[in-house]
Amino acid sequence: MKLPYSFARRHGVVITGEGEDAVAVALRDGDDASALIEVRRFARRPLRIERVAPARFDRMLADSYAGDGIAAAAAMEDGGLGAMVESIPTAEDLLDSADEAPVIRLINGLIAEAAREGVSDIHIEPYESALVVRMRVDGQLTERHRLPAAVAPMVTSRIKVMARLDIAERRLPQDGRIGLALGGKSLDVRVSTLPSRAGERVVLRLLDKENAGIGLEALGQPPAIEAIFRSALTEPNGMVLVTGPTGSGKTTSLYAGLKLLNDGSRNILTVEDPVEYAMDGVGQTQVNARVGLSFANGLRAILRQDPDCVMVGEIRDSETADIAVQAALTGHLVLSSVHTNDAAGAITRLRDFGVEPFLIASTLRAVIAQRLVRRLCPHCAETAPLDSARAALIGLPPGTTVRHPVGCEACAMSGWQGRTGVFEAIRISEPIRQLIMAGGDEAAITALAFADTPSLAAAARALVAQGLTTPEEAARVMRAGDAPPIAEPAHG
């Protein structure tokens, strides 16, 4: 049972649960309780009322209505999105018509479907035979819809209009963004276009603005890793790096660190490409290559703004690395990300950028490496003993009981439900500092750093042992050689 969204938002009241004898209702602090008379008439049952703070009410409202929004209003009519895709007019009819309503409903429906299902990216790909729509859920890309090839220009043009891009420019890549509201939940959609042989490919990346408010405790880091991260963030100066491949959650971790630091007592400035989430109390600057505003130029400029803490979206060249290190040396706390396979690789990457080992040793405070693996559906996953081939993937003994995906209604028959993080962390201790200054290689740093703490591979194995993921998923985040040799049973 739901109240009309406009009524719930205007009067500050939302239904949070139903029982046999009463309906649970949240009432926003400061709002007139007289609206509850209408709610009581609507529910036809007694009300169990809870007063909640405005911020909490906004979250409850967004969670309750996020699945509705433009989906119910425009895209989900007449049998759902699948039926709408099938009802798209033929190429000639659509291109000859000035009525863009079918295309508008299609795009709204795609975005609404993606938001409801937790999709991170929508790929719209034109080919000679069809326009293919694929969606990435929990890191896996699957085809969802196939449309007539000739509707591609209409779809692309409409998305460009929504993102305020140049619809006449089809030869160059373009980037933009669309701001949407889905049932009160703010959603940012990053748009990227790329010319291809059959037309322009479009990728829409969905960003939930609520992720900007995630705290460290919500990242799912093991207590030991979280303690290292918190400890490094309390340092008055130095560098804290987060590493991992694209899509591993580095930006989310950096924003969680900024949230901890954003207590009003510090001047926090960032330079990002692009600014993914807006944070109150943080000065955010976006890289703009067209006007010469690179990471290095932006970082150089914000250092003249009297910052206490600086976040650089990514260290991707030697100039940015040099300025970041100098900022850390001159009393600033610098947060950034680096694209490396593991935590020790970040140290060697800084060396590759030309940063002197003694500067790395004196400025680096901690490196957090992270990956994301799919989490098994808790409702349908089944257990089975591990055969020798799969055991060798990650170094578990054959016969170990592990879980595998099956599929049920709760997980849309996929066998998976969400993702979980795999982490490792290096806190730069005095022995590691000495090894860095001595020019130790990545293997030596890894051996010293993880002598007593779990590495990325060990953390992945632990998730398999806990039944949260599969050996195949864990193997994706482990490098070749990470699986230790399995001891042969003794004979005799």
N, C-alpha and C positions, 0 to 999 in steps of 0.2 A: 504494500500500500504506500502510495506517494502522494503528497500534496502537489498541486501545480507548482512548477519551479518558480514562476514569477511571484506567487503568493508567499512561498517559503522564503525567498530572498527578501522581499519587501517587509514582511512582518517578523523576520528573524525566528522562524520556527521550522523544525524539520522532524519528521517521524524517523526514529532510530531503531525501532523494533516493535514486534507484535506478539502479544500473548493471548491466551484464551480469555482472560478477564480484563485486560487493559492494553493500551497502546503506549509505548515509550516515546516521549517527545522531548527534544532539546529546545530550550528557549534562550535566545541570545540575551546576555546581560544588557540592560538599558532599554529593551523593547517593551512595548505595551502588552500586557498579558491578556488584554481583551480579545486579541486574535484567537486565543485558545477556545473561545466559544464556537467559532466557525470550525476549528479543527475537531472539536468534540462532536459537532454535528456531522462532519465529513466522516469521521472514524466510526461513529455509532457505538462507541465503547468508552468507558472511563479512560482518563489520561493519567499517565505516570510522568510527571514533569521534572526535568532537570535543568537548572540554570547553568549556562556555560559561558566562558569568556568569548569575546568576539572572534579572536584568532582561532580558537578551537572550533567555534561554530562554522567559520568559513571553510575549514578543512572537512568538517562533517557534511556540509552542504555540497562541496565539490565531490567528495567520495560517493555521496548518494545519487547525484545527478550526472556524473561524468559520462556515463554510458548513453545518455540521451542526446541532448544537444542537437547539433545539425543532423545527426543520424536520423533521429525521429522526425525532425522538422522537414527534412528534404530528401535524404538519400534512401531511407529504409522503407519508403512507401511501395505499394504494388508488389509485395512479395519479396522484398529485400534487395540487396545489392546484386546478387546473381541474376535475378529477374530483370533488373535495370540494365545490366550489361547486355543481356540477350535482346533487350528492347531498343538498344541504340539503333537509330535509323541506318539504312544502307549508306555507303560512302557518298553517292551522288546526292541523295536527299539531304544529308547533313551538311555537306559542303555548299550546296546551293541555297540552303536556308539561312536566314539571318537570325533565327531563333537558337540561342546558345543554351537554352534551359536544360536539355538532356546532358550536355557536357558539364555544365555547372553542377547538376545533381550527381553526376558520376564522380567528379573530383571530391565534392563534399562527402559522398558516400565512402570513397576510398580512405580519406583521412579519418573519418569517424570510425570505420571498421578497424583501421590500424590502431587508433588510440584505444579503442575498447579491448583489443586483443594484445596490447603491450608490444606492438611492432616498433622497432627502432628506425627502420629505413623502408621507404617505398621506392622501388626501381621501376621507371616507366621507359620501356625499351622498344624503339621502332625497328622493325625488320621489313623486308620486302613483302612477306606473306601476312604479317600480323603486327599488332601493337601488344606487347606482352607486359603484364604488370606482375612484378614479383615483390614479395615482402620478406623482411628479415625479422624473425622472432627467435629470441634466445641465441642469437648469433648464426642461425641457419637460414639460408635464403631459399624460398620455395615459390613456385609459380602459382598465382591466384586467379588471374583472369587473362583472357585472350580476346582482343577486339579487332575489328577490321583495320587494316593497315592505313587506310586513307583518313581515319579520324585522328591520326597522330598530330597533324599540324594544329587542329582545333584544340586538342587537349593541352599541347605544349603552350600555345598562345594564351589560353585561359590561365594556366599556372603562372606564366610570365606576368600577366596583368595583376594577378593576386599578389605577386612578389615584387611588383613595381620594377620589372626588368624591361629592357628594350625589346619589344616584340619584333622589330624589323631586323635586328641583328641575329643572323643565324650562322655566322661563320666563326664566331669567337665564343669561348666558354663564358658564362655569366654566373654570378652568385647573388642571392638575395634571401629574403626571409618573409614569412607570413605569420602574423599574429592571430590566433584563434581563441575562442572561448567555448569549451565543451561542458555544458551544464555547470558553469561556474569555475571549472578548472582551466587555468591559463595554459595554453600550449603554444610553443614556438616551433615553427616548421622552417628549417633551413633548406633552401632550394639551390641546387646546382645543375646547370645545363652544360652539355658537352656535345659539340657537333659530331655526327657519325655519318656513315655512308647512306643510311636509309632515313636520316632525319636527326633530330636532336634528342639525345638521351637526357632524361631528367631523374634526379635522385632527390627525394624529400626525406630529410632527417627530422624525426619528431623528438622534441625536447620538452619534457615536463618541467615547468618553471618551479614546481615544488621541490625538485631535486636540489635547487640552490640552497634550500634550508636543511639539508641532511647534515646531521652531526656525525662526529667520529664514531659514536657508538652504533650508528645505523649502517656502517660500512661492512660489518660482519668480519672485521679483523679479529684473529685470535688475541686473547688478552696480552700476550707477550709482544706481539707486533704493535698493537694499539699503544702499549706503554712506551715503546721506542718512538713512535710517531709523536705522541704527546710530549715526551721528554725533549725531542728535537725542536718542537714548535715553541717551547718555553725558553729556548736559547735567545739571548739578546741579539745575536748576529750569526752569520754563517749561511750555508746553503742546505736546503732539504730538497731532495730530488725524488720524483715518482716516475718509475719506468714501466714499460710494457708496450705491446703492439697497439695499433689503432683499434678503438672499441673495447679496450680492457678496463675502462672506468677511471683512467688517470685524472681527468678533469673533475670528476665527481669527488675523488679523494682530495684534490687540491682545494676545491670549494669547501669541503668539510673542514680542512685545516684553517681556511680563511674564516669560517664561521666561528671557530674556537678563538681566533685572534681578534675578531671584530667586536670588541667590548667597549668601543668609544674612546679608549685611551690611546689608540694608535692611529697614525695616518697610513692607511693601506691603499696602495695603488697597483693596478695590474695593466699589462699589455698582452692582448690575446688575439687569436686569429681563428674564428671570430669570437666576440663576446657571447658565450653560450647562455649564461644565466645572469640576470641583473640582481645585484646585491646592494641593499641599502647600507650606507656607511662605507662603501668601498668605491674608490675612483677607478673606473674601468675604461681603458683605451683600446680601440680596435685597430689592428694592423690594416694599412691601406697601401698596397703596392703601387697603385696608380698615381698617388701623390708623393711617393717616396717614403712613406711611414712604415719602415720595417721593424722587426723585433728589436734590432740593435738601436735604431734611431729613437724608437719609442721608449726603450729602457734608459737611454742616455738622457732623454728629456725628463722623464718622471723622477730621475735621481736629483733633479734640480727643484723638485716640488717638496722637499723636506719629508721624505717618506720614512716610516719606521719599518714597514714590511712591504716587500715588492713581490708580485707574482708575475713570472714570465711564462706565457702559455707553453712555449717549447723552446729549448735550446737546440737550434738546428744548424748553426754555423759558428765558425771560430770567433767572429766579431762579437756575437751575442754572448758566447761563453766567456770571453775576456771581460766584457763589461759586467756580467753577472758575478764573476769572481771578484772583480774590483769592488763592486757594491757590497759583497759580503765582507770584504776586508775592511771597508770603511764604516762598519757599524750597522749595516742593514741585514735584516733577515730576508733571504731570497728563497722563494718557492718556485719550482719549475718542474718540467717533465722532459724526459729524454727517451728516444725510441731505441731501446736495447732489449736483449732477450732476458736479462736477469739483472740483479742488483750490482754485482761486481762489474758487469759490462758497462755500467754508467761511468765508473771510474776510468776505465780504459778509453771510453768515448771522449771524455774530457781531455785526456792526453792526446787523442787523435786530433782534437780541435786545436792543439798547440798550447794548452795550459800546462805550465810547469808543475811537476809532481809536488814540489814543496808548497805551491799555492793551493793545490787540491787538498793536500793533507791539512793545511791550516784553516781552510774555509768550509770543507764538507762536514756536515753534522750527521746526516743519516740518508740512506737510500732505501726506498720502499719499492719492491717489484711486485707486480700483480697481474693476474690473468683472470678470466671468467670461464667457468665451465657450467654446462647445463645441469640443473638439479632434477633428479628423478621425481616423478609424481609420487607423493606419499600414499595415494589411494590405491594404486594398481601395481606398483613395482613388485617383482617377485624375486626370490632368492634362488641361487643355484651355485654349485661348486665351480671354482675357477679351473679351466683346463690349462695345460702347460703352455700352450701358445699365447693365450691371453695373459697368463701369469708373467711370462717373460717380458711383456710390454712394459710393465711398471715395477717388476722386481718383487712381487708377492709370491709366497709359496703356492704351488699347485694344490688344489683342493680347498683353498680359502673360500669361505662363503661370501659371495658378493650379490648385489642386486642388479637387475636388468629391467629395461622398460617394457611395458606391455601395451598400455593404452586404455583409456576409459573416458566417460563423458566429462569428468572433471578436468582432464588435460587435453580435450578435443582429440582424443585417440592418438596423441603423439607420444605418450609415455613420459613427457617432460613437463615441468612446471617451474618456469623462472630459471635464474642462474645464481650461482654463488661464487664468491671470490676465492682465489688462491693467492696467498701472500708469502713473501719472504722479506726480511729487513736486515740491513747492516747498520749498526750504530758504530760510528767511527771512534773506536777506542784507541788508547795509546799504542798498543801493538800493531793495530791496523794502520794507524797514522805513520808509524815508523816503516812499515812495509811499503806503503805508497811512496814515501820519500825515497826509499831505496830502489824504486822502479819495479817492484814486484809485479808479475804478470797476473792475468785474470784468474788462472787456476790457483795460484798461491794465495791470492786474496780470498777466493771462495773457500779454500780449505781452512784458512784461519778464521774467517767470519762465521762459518757454519759448523765449526767443531762441536759446539754445544747447543746450537739453535737449529730449528728445521729449515731446510731449503725449500725452494718452490716445488721440487720433485717430492720431497718428503711430505709437504703439505697436501699435495695432490693424492699421494698414496693414502694419507690419513682420511681424506674424504671418501675414497673408495671403501676403506675398511669400515667407515661409519655408515655406509649404505646410502650416501647422499648423491653419488654419481657412479659412473661405470669406468672400468679400466681404459676403454677406448677414449673417453672424454679426458681422463687424467693424462693419458699418453700424449694428447694434443699439446699440453702445456709443458711437457718434459722434453728436454733436448736429448739427442742420441747419446747414449752413454750414461744417462742419469739413473737408469735402472740398475741397482747393484746386482752382482751375480748371486743367484739363488744357491744356497748351500745344498750340496748333495747329501742325502741321508747316509749316515755311517754304515758300513757293512762289517760283518765279522761276527 
